[in-house]
Amino acid sequence: MSIESPSLGERIKTLRLERGLSMRALAQGAGLKSVAFVADLERGFRHPSAEVLAALARTLNQPLESLRRYDLRPPVHELRALTIKDPNWALALRKLVDLTQSRGLTPDDLIRLLDKPLARVAGSARSSTSRAPAVADTPPLFEN
């Protein structure tokens, strides 16, 4: 995402107007109690929770990921909660950052890589007896 990209609030406002929705209609469609929240969101004064963003995406008939791309805030609280719940996430994320940087990749490179279809896992589900899935077509980033 470039510096010239609109903010999340600006993107939501653009989509709302393109669909001919008032702030009230968007708030009601997303199950929000306050039209003022939509106004503050569009001006960048407030930010939606993950649940509210998902409701806004549904109301605006947009894939959730298409809106998440405009939310450039560091997900500090989300990452902290994730790593507290399962400390292995901290190790996995640290390794991902280290590997990406050691290969000279940028965050945009990593996003493009992650946007590609995921490698197929052998079988339809992870076997309860196996420790790790057998992965075919492993992306070059993860090759040894």
Buried (B, 14 or more C-beta within 10 A) or exposed (E): EEEEEEBBBBBBBEBBEEBEBEBEBBBBBBEBEEBEBBBBBBEEEBBBEEEBBBBBBBBBEBEBEEBBBBBEEEEEEEEEEBBEEEEEBBEEEEEBEEEBEEEEBEEEEBEEBEEEEEBEEEEEEEEEEEEEBEEEEEEEBEEE
